[in-house]
Amino acid sequence: MEEVRAYIPETLKEALEIRSRTDCIPLAGGSDLMVSNKRTTGVAPSFDKPVLIIRNLKELKEISVNGKGECVIGAGCTSAEIAQSSVVPWHLRQAASRMGAVALRNSATIAGNIANASPKGDTPGPLYLLDARVRLTSLAGEREVLVSDFIVKFKTIDLHPDELITAVVVPLSERNFDYIFWHKVGTRKANAISKLTLSQAIKFDGRIVSDYRLSATATGAKTNRSREVEKLIIGKEITPALIEQVIDAFDEVISPRAMPEFRREATRRMIRRFLSVASERPENRVIDTFDGFHVTGQPEPVF
Ligand SMILES: Cc1cc2nc3c(=O)[nH]c(=O)nc-3n(C[C@H](O)[C@H](O)[C@H](O)COP(=O)(O)OP(=O)(O)OC[C@H]3O[C@@H](n4cnc5c(N)ncnc54)[C@H](O)[C@@H]3O)c2cc1C
């Protein structure tokens, strides 16, 4: 039987020491790695480098709020822990609570979801929207990078060989906005890899939009957010014509390869829905996709 060398450090310091001297693969929940390295049924996965098992490191398991009011999520926190935490921003809780099914949510970590750098990953959408940063730690010290810069391109991240992601810092939350939106389009209600997710948030100053953010996953080679598109509406009053301008501009940003018509049309509908409902200032701050509104243009499936 082929052997896999595995390191199981007991502390973060020990893990970083191993990282500094060994070319190894960090393994947290293993839900991506065990699939990407799988072999035939009944045969253990194969790894071409030693594996550094970091899933039990206590230093990576905490969720807290720092002195600046930013939510700091330990890299090893699972989707279930994130979904259940009251201090985690709303958009991220939604994404975490709809990942996979229960068993997966108990093992999949936020760092793994980011480091996997899949355009279909669910947490990068909210993380891009809220200007979140990853904290990267090595024996030499720490640096923080926007998640949107850390994910360089499809399956490529800006991680140095001696570093680990140790935390995700989220500076903004629903408290910074008047209306919020998050929706995942999948083939099932659970265990569905996203066909599309859309995150939106808006703030008004009187009738004028003072902040607007929009990000989408599964709509191109990486998560899409465009500050240029957002600027089209900031400083203005929402009109139907302006909504169409934003929709057309975002359509230029996304580049879905599979089912492009479906993904483009669903994206257009969700932006139109959010901005037009928000402009009416409803009481409910969460603008959802109920009330007979169909994201896809087709009747929603009944479960
Ligand atoms: C059945 C199934 C359903 C799924 N459904 C969804 C879904 O609905 N939505 C979704 O977004 N994803 C889904 N996934 C993908 C996967 O579960 C997630 O991407 C998950 O968050 C990965 O986390 P992990 O801890 O398991 O990562 P791992 O598999 O342990 O690692 C993934 C990558 O991250 C790196 N890594 C992990 N932790 C660190 C760290 N601290 N520092 C540096 N690098 C690190 C690893 O080296 C590896 O490259 C699904 C997967 C399966 C198998």
The ligand as an SDF file (V2000), in Angstrom:
LIG
                    3D

 53 58  0  0  0  0  0  0  0  0999 V2000
  -20.0370   16.6610   -1.3400 C   0  0  0  0  0  0  0  0  0  0  0  0
  -19.4050   18.0350   -1.3720 C   0  0  0  0  0  0  0  0  0  0  0  0
  -20.2280   19.1460   -1.4100 C   0  0  0  0  0  0  0  0  0  0  0  0
  -19.6850   20.4250   -1.4540 C   0  0  0  0  0  0  0  0  0  0  0  0
  -20.5200   21.5080   -1.4700 N   0  0  0  0  0  0  0  0  0  0  0  0
  -20.0040   22.7420   -1.4700 C   0  0  0  0  0  0  0  0  0  0  0  0
  -20.8690   23.8780   -1.4830 C   0  0  0  0  0  0  0  0  0  0  0  0
  -22.1050   23.7810   -1.4700 O   0  0  0  0  0  0  0  0  0  0  0  0
  -20.2740   25.1080   -1.5010 N   0  0  0  0  0  0  0  0  0  0  0  0
  -18.9210   25.2780   -1.5050 C   0  0  0  0  0  0  0  0  0  0  0  0
  -18.4570   26.4090   -1.5190 O   0  0  0  0  0  0  0  0  0  0  0  0
  -18.0850   24.2120   -1.4990 N   0  0  0  0  0  0  0  0  0  0  0  0
  -18.5880   22.9700   -1.4720 C   0  0  0  0  0  0  0  0  0  0  0  0
  -17.7330   21.8820   -1.4520 N   0  0  0  0  0  0  0  0  0  0  0  0
  -16.2680   22.1070   -1.4960 C   0  0  0  0  0  0  0  0  0  0  0  0
  -15.5540   22.0870   -0.1020 C   0  0  0  0  0  0  0  0  0  0  0  0
  -16.2850   21.3920    0.8610 O   0  0  0  0  0  0  0  0  0  0  0  0
  -15.2560   23.5070    0.4220 C   0  0  0  0  0  0  0  0  0  0  0  0
  -14.4580   24.2020   -0.5040 O   0  0  0  0  0  0  0  0  0  0  0  0
  -14.6050   23.5150    1.8090 C   0  0  0  0  0  0  0  0  0  0  0  0
  -14.7770   24.7680    2.4180 O   0  0  0  0  0  0  0  0  0  0  0  0
  -13.1250   23.1720    1.7910 C   0  0  0  0  0  0  0  0  0  0  0  0
  -12.6500   23.2380    3.1330 O   0  0  0  0  0  0  0  0  0  0  0  0
  -11.7730   22.0770    3.7620 P   0  0  0  0  0  0  0  0  0  0  0  0
  -11.4250   22.4960    5.1340 O   0  0  0  0  0  0  0  0  0  0  0  0
  -12.4330   20.7630    3.6250 O   0  0  0  0  0  0  0  0  0  0  0  0
  -10.5040   22.1640    2.8010 O   0  0  0  0  0  0  0  0  0  0  0  0
   -9.3550   21.0950    2.5130 P   0  0  0  0  0  0  0  0  0  0  0  0
   -9.8310   20.0640    1.5600 O   0  0  0  0  0  0  0  0  0  0  0  0
   -8.7350   20.6290    3.7780 O   0  0  0  0  0  0  0  0  0  0  0  0
   -8.3160   22.0670    1.7690 O   0  0  0  0  0  0  0  0  0  0  0  0
   -8.6740   22.7620    0.5840 C   0  0  0  0  0  0  0  0  0  0  0  0
   -7.4860   23.6250    0.1610 C   0  0  0  0  0  0  0  0  0  0  0  0
   -7.2350   24.6390    1.1370 O   0  0  0  0  0  0  0  0  0  0  0  0
   -5.8950   24.5450    1.6390 C   0  0  0  0  0  0  0  0  0  0  0  0
   -5.9690   24.9570    3.0440 N   0  0  0  0  0  0  0  0  0  0  0  0
   -6.8950   24.5550    3.9580 C   0  0  0  0  0  0  0  0  0  0  0  0
   -6.6990   25.2140    5.1130 N   0  0  0  0  0  0  0  0  0  0  0  0
   -5.6300   26.0380    4.9260 C   0  0  0  0  0  0  0  0  0  0  0  0
   -4.9410   26.9660    5.7670 C   0  0  0  0  0  0  0  0  0  0  0  0
   -5.3210   27.2090    7.0250 N   0  0  0  0  0  0  0  0  0  0  0  0
   -3.8980   27.6480    5.2360 N   0  0  0  0  0  0  0  0  0  0  0  0
   -3.5240   27.4350    3.9520 C   0  0  0  0  0  0  0  0  0  0  0  0
   -4.1230   26.5690    3.1200 N   0  0  0  0  0  0  0  0  0  0  0  0
   -5.1710   25.8830    3.6080 C   0  0  0  0  0  0  0  0  0  0  0  0
   -5.4920   23.1100    1.3920 C   0  0  0  0  0  0  0  0  0  0  0  0
   -4.0990   22.9530    1.3180 O   0  0  0  0  0  0  0  0  0  0  0  0
   -6.1750   22.8480    0.0490 C   0  0  0  0  0  0  0  0  0  0  0  0
   -5.4200   23.3990   -0.9950 O   0  0  0  0  0  0  0  0  0  0  0  0
  -18.2600   20.5910   -1.4310 C   0  0  0  0  0  0  0  0  0  0  0  0
  -17.4230   19.4580   -1.3870 C   0  0  0  0  0  0  0  0  0  0  0  0
  -17.9810   18.1830   -1.3560 C   0  0  0  0  0  0  0  0  0  0  0  0
  -17.0590   16.9980   -1.3060 C   0  0  0  0  0  0  0  0  0  0  0  0
  1  2  1  0
  2  3  1  0
  2 52  2  0
  3  4  2  0
  4  5  1  0
  4 50  1  0
  5  6  2  0
  6  7  1  0
  6 13  1  0
  7  8  2  0
  7  9  1  0
  9 10  1  0
 10 11  2  0
 10 12  1  0
 12 13  2  0
 13 14  1  0
 14 15  1  0
 14 50  1  0
 15 16  1  0
 16 17  1  0
 16 18  1  0
 18 19  1  0
 18 20  1  0
 20 21  1  0
 20 22  1  0
 22 23  1  0
 23 24  1  0
 24 25  2  0
 24 26  1  0
 24 27  1  0
 27 28  1  0
 28 29  2  0
 28 30  1  0
 28 31  1  0
 31 32  1  0
 32 33  1  0
 33 34  1  0
 33 48  1  0
 34 35  1  0
 35 36  1  0
 35 46  1  0
 36 37  1  0
 36 45  1  0
 37 38  2  0
 38 39  1  0
 39 40  1  0
 39 45  2  0
 40 41  1  0
 40 42  2  0
 42 43  1  0
 43 44  2  0
 44 45  1  0
 46 47  1  0
 46 48  1  0
 48 49  1  0
 50 51  2  0
 51 52  1  0
 52 53  1  0
M  END
$$$$
